[in-house]
Amino acid sequence: MKELICITCPAGCKLQAELTPDGGVNVTGNTCKRGVDFALAELTNPTRTLCSTVRARGGPAPMLPVRTDREIPKGKIPEVMALLAGIVVERPMACGEVVAGLMPICEGNIIATSDWY
């Protein structure tokens, strides 16, 4: 049995969840169906949207806020953070513009979350 806090809505239900032999999940503590879906995903393939910053040079601020354009496997976060540590933006970027690709770490891109001119 694993204890989780559901993050799919503001209720933040405290869940107790375990996988069943048939690939399903037994969940208690949820107040809506989204808790069951969240628990299954957390126990089988946890993912997150990663928000961070990259260094920037020659513009209005020394850092540019960024995020992944999709959820990535939770276990890949350290590798993506290592990639971000080596990025320096040196040209204007618009909000939503791709800063870097994530291949071969995982699918997706790092995008700017603010204009940087």
VOZA-254733 format. One record per atom (N, C-alpha, C): residue in three letters; x, y, z; residue number from 0; atom name. Coordinates in Angstrom, 1 decimal, decimal comma, always signed. Layout:
BEGIN
 resn     c1     c2     c3 resi name
  ALA      X      Y      Z  NUM   CA
...
END
This chain:
BEGIN
 resn     c1     c2     c3 resi name
  MET   +0,9   -1,2   +0,0    0    N
  MET   +0,0   +0,0   +0,0    0   CA
  MET   +0,9   +1,2   +0,0    0    C
  LYS   +0,6   +2,2   -0,9    1    N
  LYS   +1,4   +3,4   -1,0    1   CA
  LYS   +0,5   +4,6   -0,7    1    C
  GLU   +1,0   +5,5   +0,1    2    N
  GLU   +0,3   +6,7   +0,4    2   CA
  GLU   +0,6   +7,8   -0,6    2    C
  LEU   -0,4   +8,5   -1,2    3    N
  LEU   -0,2   +9,5   -2,2    3   CA
  LEU   -1,1  +10,7   -1,8    3    C
  ILE   -0,7  +11,9   -2,3    4    N
  ILE   -1,6  +13,0   -2,2    4   CA
  ILE   -2,0  +13,4   -3,7    4    C
  CYS   -3,2  +13,3   -4,0    5    N
  CYS   -3,7  +13,5   -5,3    5   CA
  CYS   -3,5  +15,0   -5,7    5    C
  ILE   -3,0  +15,3   -6,9    6    N
  ILE   -2,7  +16,7   -7,3    6   CA
  ILE   -3,6  +17,0   -8,5    6    C
  THR   -4,6  +16,3   -8,8    7    N
  THR   -5,4  +16,6  -10,0    7   CA
  THR   -6,5  +17,7   -9,7    7    C
  CYS   -6,8  +18,0   -8,5    8    N
  CYS   -7,7  +19,1   -8,2    8   CA
  CYS   -7,3  +19,7   -6,8    8    C
  PRO   -7,9  +20,8   -6,5    9    N
  PRO   -7,6  +21,5   -5,2    9   CA
  PRO   -7,9  +20,8   -4,0    9    C
  ALA   -8,7  +19,7   -4,0   10    N
  ALA   -9,0  +19,0   -2,8   10   CA
  ALA   -7,8  +18,3   -2,1   10    C
  GLY   -6,9  +17,9   -2,9   11    N
  GLY   -5,6  +17,3   -2,4   11   CA
  GLY   -5,9  +16,0   -1,5   11    C
  CYS   -6,7  +15,1   -2,0   12    N
  CYS   -7,1  +13,9   -1,2   12   CA
  CYS   -5,9  +13,1   -0,9   12    C
  LYS   -5,9  +12,6   +0,3   13    N
  LYS   -4,8  +11,7   +0,8   13   CA
  LYS   -5,3  +10,3   +0,4   13    C
  LEU   -4,6   +9,7   -0,5   14    N
  LEU   -5,0   +8,4   -1,1   14   CA
  LEU   -4,1   +7,2   -0,5   14    C
  GLN   -4,7   +6,1   -0,4   15    N
  GLN   -4,0   +4,8   -0,1   15   CA
  GLN   -4,2   +4,0   -1,3   15    C
  ALA   -3,2   +3,6   -2,0   16    N
  ALA   -3,3   +2,9   -3,3   16   CA
  ALA   -2,4   +1,7   -3,4   16    C
  GLU   -2,9   +0,7   -4,1   17    N
  GLU   -2,0   -0,5   -4,4   17   CA
  GLU   -2,5   -1,1   -5,7   17    C
  LEU   -1,5   -1,6   -6,5   18    N
  LEU   -1,8   -2,3   -7,7   18   CA
  LEU   -2,5   -3,6   -7,5   18    C
  THR   -3,4   -4,0   -8,3   19    N
  THR   -4,0   -5,3   -8,3   19   CA
  THR   -3,3   -6,2   -9,3   19    C
  PRO   -3,4   -7,5   -9,1   20    N
  PRO   -2,7   -8,5  -10,0   20   CA
  PRO   -3,2   -8,3  -11,4   20    C
  ASP   -4,4   -7,9  -11,7   21    N
  ASP   -4,9   -7,7  -13,0   21   CA
  ASP   -4,5   -6,4  -13,7   21    C
  GLY   -3,7   -5,6  -13,0   22    N
  GLY   -3,2   -4,3  -13,6   22   CA
  GLY   -4,0   -3,1  -13,2   22    C
  GLY   -5,0   -3,3  -12,4   23    N
  GLY   -5,9   -2,2  -11,9   23   CA
  GLY   -5,3   -1,6  -10,7   23    C
  VAL   -6,1   -0,9  -10,0   24    N
  VAL   -5,6   -0,2   -8,7   24   CA
  VAL   -6,7   -0,2   -7,7   24    C
  ASN   -6,4   -0,5   -6,5   25    N
  ASN   -7,4   -0,3   -5,3   25   CA
  ASN   -7,0   +1,0   -4,7   25    C
  VAL   -8,0   +1,9   -4,5   26    N
  VAL   -7,7   +3,2   -4,0   26   CA
  VAL   -8,8   +3,5   -2,9   26    C
  THR   -8,3   +4,1   -1,8   27    N
  THR   -9,2   +4,6   -0,8   27   CA
  THR   -8,8   +6,1   -0,5   27    C
  GLY   -9,7   +6,9   +0,0   28    N
  GLY   -9,4   +8,2   +0,3   28   CA
  GLY   -9,8   +9,3   -0,8   28    C
  ASN  -10,1   +8,8   -1,9   29    N
  ASN  -10,4   +9,7   -3,0   29   CA
  ASN  -11,9  +10,2   -2,9   29    C
  THR  -12,1  +11,4   -3,3   30    N
  THR  -13,5  +11,9   -3,3   30   CA
  THR  -14,0  +12,0   -4,7   30    C
  CYS  -13,2  +11,7   -5,8   31    N
  CYS  -13,7  +11,7   -7,1   31   CA
  CYS  -12,9  +10,7   -7,9   31    C
  LYS  -13,4  +10,4   -9,1   32    N
  LYS  -12,8   +9,4  -10,0   32   CA
  LYS  -11,4   +9,7  -10,4   32    C
  ARG  -11,1  +11,0  -10,4   33    N
  ARG   -9,8  +11,5  -10,9   33   CA
  ARG   -8,7  +10,9   -9,9   33    C
  GLY   -9,0  +10,7   -8,7   34    N
  GLY   -8,1  +10,1   -7,7   34   CA
  GLY   -7,7   +8,7   -8,1   34    C
  VAL   -8,6   +7,9   -8,6   35    N
  VAL   -8,3   +6,6   -9,1   35   CA
  VAL   -7,3   +6,7  -10,3   35    C
  ASP   -7,6   +7,5  -11,3   36    N
  ASP   -6,8   +7,7  -12,4   36   CA
  ASP   -5,4   +8,2  -12,0   36    C
  PHE   -5,3   +9,1  -11,1   37    N
  PHE   -4,0   +9,7  -10,6   37   CA
  PHE   -3,2   +8,6  -10,0   37    C
  ALA   -3,8   +7,8   -9,1   38    N
  ALA   -3,1   +6,7   -8,4   38   CA
  ALA   -2,6   +5,7   -9,3   38    C
  LEU   -3,4   +5,3  -10,3   39    N
  LEU   -2,9   +4,3  -11,3   39   CA
  LEU   -1,7   +4,8  -12,1   39    C
  ALA   -1,8   +6,1  -12,5   40    N
  ALA   -0,6   +6,7  -13,2   40   CA
  ALA   +0,6   +6,8  -12,3   40    C
  GLU   +0,4   +7,2  -11,1   41    N
  GLU   +1,5   +7,4  -10,2   41   CA
  GLU   +2,2   +6,0   -9,8   41    C
  LEU   +1,5   +5,0   -9,8   42    N
  LEU   +2,0   +3,7   -9,5   42   CA
  LEU   +2,6   +3,0  -10,7   42    C
  THR   +2,2   +3,3  -11,9   43    N
  THR   +2,7   +2,6  -13,1   43   CA
  THR   +3,7   +3,5  -13,9   43    C
  ASN   +3,4   +4,8  -14,1   44    N
  ASN   +4,2   +5,6  -14,9   44   CA
  ASN   +4,1   +7,1  -14,5   44    C
  PRO   +4,7   +7,5  -13,3   45    N
  PRO   +4,6   +8,9  -12,9   45   CA
  PRO   +5,2   +9,9  -13,8   45    C
  THR   +4,5  +11,0  -14,1   46    N
  THR   +5,0  +12,0  -15,0   46   CA
  THR   +4,8  +13,4  -14,3   46    C
  ARG   +5,6  +14,3  -14,8   47    N
  ARG   +5,5  +15,7  -14,3   47   CA
  ARG   +5,8  +16,7  -15,4   47    C
  THR   +5,2  +17,9  -15,3   48    N
  THR   +5,6  +19,0  -16,1   48   CA
  THR   +6,7  +19,7  -15,3   48    C
  LEU   +7,9  +19,9  -15,9   49    N
  LEU   +9,0  +20,5  -15,2   49   CA
  LEU   +9,1  +22,0  -15,5   49    C
  CYS   +9,1  +22,8  -14,5   50    N
  CYS   +9,3  +24,2  -14,6   50   CA
  CYS  +10,7  +24,6  -14,0   50    C
  SER  +11,4  +25,4  -14,7   51    N
  SER  +12,7  +25,8  -14,2   51   CA
  SER  +13,2  +27,1  -14,9   51    C
  THR  +14,4  +27,4  -14,9   52    N
  THR  +15,0  +28,6  -15,5   52   CA
  THR  +16,3  +28,2  -16,3   52    C
  VAL  +16,7  +28,9  -17,3   53    N
  VAL  +18,0  +28,8  -17,9   53   CA
  VAL  +18,6  +30,1  -17,9   53    C
  ARG  +20,0  +30,1  -18,0   54    N
  ARG  +20,7  +31,3  -18,0   54   CA
  ARG  +20,5  +32,1  -19,3   54    C
  ALA  +20,5  +33,4  -19,2   55    N
  ALA  +20,3  +34,2  -20,4   55   CA
  ALA  +21,4  +35,4  -20,4   55    C
  ARG  +21,8  +35,8  -21,5   56    N
  ARG  +22,9  +36,8  -21,6   56   CA
  ARG  +22,5  +37,8  -22,7   56    C
  GLY  +22,7  +39,1  -22,3   57    N
  GLY  +22,5  +40,2  -23,3   57   CA
  GLY  +21,0  +40,7  -23,4   57    C
  GLY  +20,2  +40,4  -22,5   58    N
  GLY  +18,8  +40,8  -22,5   58   CA
  GLY  +18,4  +41,5  -21,3   58    C
  PRO  +17,1  +41,5  -21,0   59    N
  PRO  +16,5  +42,2  -19,9   59   CA
  PRO  +16,7  +41,5  -18,5   59    C
  ALA  +17,0  +40,3  -18,5   60    N
  ALA  +17,2  +39,6  -17,2   60   CA
  ALA  +18,2  +38,5  -17,4   60    C
  PRO  +18,9  +38,1  -16,3   61    N
  PRO  +19,9  +37,0  -16,4   61   CA
  PRO  +19,3  +35,6  -16,5   61    C
  MET  +18,0  +35,4  -16,3   62    N
  MET  +17,4  +34,1  -16,3   62   CA
  MET  +16,2  +34,2  -17,2   62    C
  LEU  +15,9  +33,1  -17,8   63    N
  LEU  +14,6  +32,9  -18,6   63   CA
  LEU  +13,8  +31,8  -18,0   63    C
  PRO  +12,6  +32,0  -17,6   64    N
  PRO  +11,8  +30,9  -17,1   64   CA
  PRO  +11,3  +30,0  -18,2   64    C
  VAL  +11,4  +28,7  -18,0   65    N
  VAL  +11,1  +27,7  -19,0   65   CA
  VAL  +10,3  +26,6  -18,4   65    C
  ARG   +9,7  +25,7  -19,2   66    N
  ARG   +9,0  +24,5  -18,8   66   CA
  ARG   +9,0  +23,5  -19,9   66    C
  THR   +8,7  +22,2  -19,5   67    N
  THR   +8,5  +21,2  -20,6   67   CA
  THR   +7,2  +21,5  -21,3   67    C
  ASP   +7,1  +21,2  -22,5   68    N
  ASP   +5,9  +21,4  -23,3   68   CA
  ASP   +4,9  +20,2  -23,1   68    C
  ARG   +5,3  +19,2  -22,3   69    N
  ARG   +4,4  +18,1  -22,0   69   CA
  ARG   +4,9  +17,5  -20,7   69    C
  GLU   +4,2  +16,6  -20,1   70    N
  GLU   +4,7  +15,9  -19,0   70   CA
  GLU   +5,7  +14,9  -19,4   70    C
  ILE   +6,8  +14,8  -18,6   71    N
  ILE   +7,9  +13,8  -18,8   71   CA
  ILE   +7,9  +12,8  -17,7   71    C
  PRO   +8,6  +11,7  -17,9   72    N
  PRO   +8,7  +10,7  -16,9   72   CA
  PRO   +9,4  +11,3  -15,7   72    C
  LYS   +8,9  +11,1  -14,5   73    N
  LYS   +9,5  +11,6  -13,3   73   CA
  LYS  +10,9  +11,2  -13,1   73    C
  GLY  +11,3  +10,0  -13,5   74    N
  GLY  +12,7   +9,6  -13,3   74   CA
  GLY  +13,7  +10,3  -14,3   74    C
  LYS  +13,2  +11,0  -15,3   75    N
  LYS  +14,0  +11,7  -16,2   75   CA
  LYS  +14,3  +13,1  -15,8   75    C
  ILE  +13,7  +13,6  -14,7   76    N
  ILE  +13,9  +15,0  -14,3   76   CA
  ILE  +15,4  +15,3  -14,0   76    C
  PRO  +16,1  +14,5  -13,3   77    N
  PRO  +17,5  +14,9  -13,1   77   CA
  PRO  +18,3  +15,0  -14,4   77    C
  GLU  +18,1  +14,2  -15,4   78    N
  GLU  +18,8  +14,4  -16,7   78   CA
  GLU  +18,4  +15,6  -17,4   78    C
  VAL  +17,1  +16,0  -17,3   79    N
  VAL  +16,6  +17,2  -17,9   79   CA
  VAL  +17,2  +18,4  -17,2   79    C
  MET  +17,3  +18,4  -15,9   80    N
  MET  +17,9  +19,5  -15,1   80   CA
  MET  +19,3  +19,7  -15,5   80    C
  ALA  +20,0  +18,6  -15,7   81    N
  ALA  +21,5  +18,6  -16,1   81   CA
  ALA  +21,6  +19,3  -17,4   81    C
  LEU  +20,7  +19,0  -18,4   82    N
  LEU  +20,6  +19,6  -19,7   82   CA
  LEU  +20,4  +21,1  -19,5   82    C
  LEU  +19,4  +21,5  -18,7   83    N
  LEU  +19,1  +22,9  -18,5   83   CA
  LEU  +20,3  +23,7  -17,9   83    C
  ALA  +21,1  +23,1  -17,1   84    N
  ALA  +22,2  +23,7  -16,5   84   CA
  ALA  +23,3  +24,2  -17,5   84    C
  GLY  +23,3  +23,6  -18,7   85    N
  GLY  +24,2  +23,9  -19,7   85   CA
  GLY  +23,7  +24,9  -20,8   85    C
  ILE  +22,4  +25,3  -20,6   86    N
  ILE  +21,8  +26,2  -21,7   86   CA
  ILE  +22,0  +27,6  -21,3   86    C
  VAL  +22,5  +28,4  -22,3   87    N
  VAL  +22,5  +29,9  -22,2   87   CA
  VAL  +21,8  +30,5  -23,4   87    C
  VAL  +20,8  +31,2  -23,1   88    N
  VAL  +20,0  +31,9  -24,2   88   CA
  VAL  +20,7  +33,2  -24,5   88    C
  GLU  +21,0  +33,4  -25,8   89    N
  GLU  +21,7  +34,6  -26,2   89   CA
  GLU  +20,9  +35,4  -27,3   89    C
  ARG  +19,7  +35,1  -27,5   90    N
  ARG  +18,9  +35,8  -28,6   90   CA
  ARG  +17,5  +36,0  -28,0   90    C
  PRO  +16,7  +36,9  -28,6   91    N
  PRO  +15,4  +37,1  -28,1   91   CA
  PRO  +14,5  +35,9  -28,2   91    C
  MET  +13,7  +35,7  -27,3   92    N
  MET  +12,8  +34,5  -27,2   92   CA
  MET  +11,4  +35,0  -26,9   92    C
  ALA  +10,4  +34,4  -27,6   93    N
  ALA   +9,0  +34,7  -27,3   93   CA
  ALA   +8,4  +33,6  -26,4   93    C
  CYS   +7,4  +34,0  -25,6   94    N
  CYS   +6,8  +33,0  -24,8   94   CA
  CYS   +6,2  +31,9  -25,7   94    C
  GLY   +6,5  +30,6  -25,3   95    N
  GLY   +6,1  +29,5  -26,1   95   CA
  GLY   +7,1  +29,0  -27,1   95    C
  GLU   +8,1  +29,8  -27,3   96    N
  GLU   +9,2  +29,4  -28,3   96   CA
  GLU  +10,0  +28,2  -27,7   96    C
  VAL  +10,4  +27,3  -28,6   97    N
  VAL  +11,3  +26,2  -28,2   97   CA
  VAL  +12,7  +26,7  -27,9   97    C
  VAL  +13,1  +26,4  -26,6   98    N
  VAL  +14,5  +26,7  -26,2   98   CA
  VAL  +15,5  +25,6  -26,5   98    C
  ALA  +15,0  +24,4  -26,3   99    N
  ALA  +15,8  +23,2  -26,5   99   CA
  ALA  +14,9  +21,9  -26,7   99    C
  GLY  +15,4  +21,0  -27,4  100    N
  GLY  +14,7  +19,7  -27,6  100   CA
  GLY  +15,2  +18,8  -26,5  100    C
  LEU  +14,4  +17,8  -26,1  101    N
  LEU  +14,8  +16,9  -25,0  101   CA
  LEU  +15,3  +15,5  -25,5  101    C
  MET  +15,3  +15,3  -26,8  102    N
  MET  +15,8  +14,0  -27,3  102   CA
  MET  +17,3  +14,0  -27,1  102    C
  PRO  +17,9  +12,9  -26,7  103    N
  PRO  +17,4  +11,5  -26,6  103   CA
  PRO  +16,9  +11,2  -25,2  103    C
  ILE  +16,8  +12,2  -24,3  104    N
  ILE  +16,4  +11,9  -22,9  104   CA
  ILE  +15,0  +11,4  -22,9  104    C
  CYS  +14,1  +12,2  -23,5  105    N
  CYS  +12,7  +11,8  -23,6  105   CA
  CYS  +12,0  +12,7  -24,7  105    C
  GLU  +10,8  +12,4  -25,0  106    N
  GLU  +10,1  +13,2  -26,0  106   CA
  GLU   +9,7  +14,6  -25,4  106    C
  GLY   +9,7  +15,6  -26,2  107    N
  GLY   +9,2  +16,9  -25,8  107   CA
  GLY  +10,3  +17,9  -26,0  107    C
  ASN   +9,9  +19,1  -25,6  108    N
  ASN  +10,8  +20,3  -25,7  108   CA
  ASN  +10,8  +21,1  -24,4  108    C
  ILE  +11,8  +22,0  -24,3  109    N
  ILE  +11,8  +23,0  -23,3  109   CA
  ILE  +11,3  +24,3  -24,0  109    C
  ILE  +10,3  +24,9  -23,4  110    N
  ILE   +9,8  +26,2  -24,0  110   CA
  ILE   +9,9  +27,3  -23,0  110    C
  ALA  +10,1  +28,5  -23,6  111    N
  ALA  +10,1  +29,7  -22,8  111   CA
  ALA   +8,7  +30,0  -22,3  111    C
  THR   +8,6  +30,5  -21,0  112    N
  THR   +7,3  +30,8  -20,4  112   CA
  THR   +7,1  +32,3  -20,2  112    C
  SER   +8,0  +33,1  -20,8  113    N
  SER   +8,0  +34,5  -20,8  113   CA
  SER   +8,7  +35,1  -22,0  113    C
  ASP   +8,3  +36,2  -22,4  114    N
  ASP   +9,0  +36,9  -23,5  114   CA
  ASP  +10,4  +37,4  -22,9  114    C
  TRP  +11,4  +37,3  -23,7  115    N
  TRP  +12,7  +37,7  -23,3  115   CA
  TRP  +13,4  +38,5  -24,5  115    C
  TYR  +13,2  +39,8  -24,5  116    N
  TYR  +13,7  +40,6  -25,6  116   CA
  TYR  +14,9  +41,5  -25,2  116    C
END
